[in-house]
Amino acid sequence: MISWKTARHIIYGFLAGTAGVKILSGKTAKKAYTHITAAALRGADDVISRAEIIKENCQDIYNDAKNINQKIYEEDEEQLIKDAREIIREAEDKTEAEA
């Protein structure tokens, strides 16, 4: 058999649950839920806009790095061409000197 103490706990639980549902579905609670949801949406919008800014900055950094590397590659290529011309000139000078 169920003791009166257990029965009382069940009844109190049922009453608290019923009162809780009544309180949570009231106008004031709905207004609070609406404000909380609006704040969460504003927060999400802020996070998304910051993520876009970070993404744009990362893209700018990436493009700048590519440009820097392109300039370095061009300078290296120019130096190789200068070195090759110098080697050719020295070889021609040596050939003329031997002749």
Sequence and secondary structure as in RCSB ss.txt:
>XXXX:A:sequence
MISWKTARHIIYGFLAGTAGVKILSGKTAKKAYTHITAAALRGADDVISRAEIIKENCQDIYNDAKNINQKIYEE
DEEQLIKDAREIIREAEDKTEAEA
>XXXX:A:secstr
   HHHHHHHHHHHHHHHHHHHHHTSHHHHHHHHHHHHHHHHHHHHHHHHHHHHHHHHHHHHHHHHHHHHHHHHH
HHHHHHHHHHHHHHHHHHHHHHH 
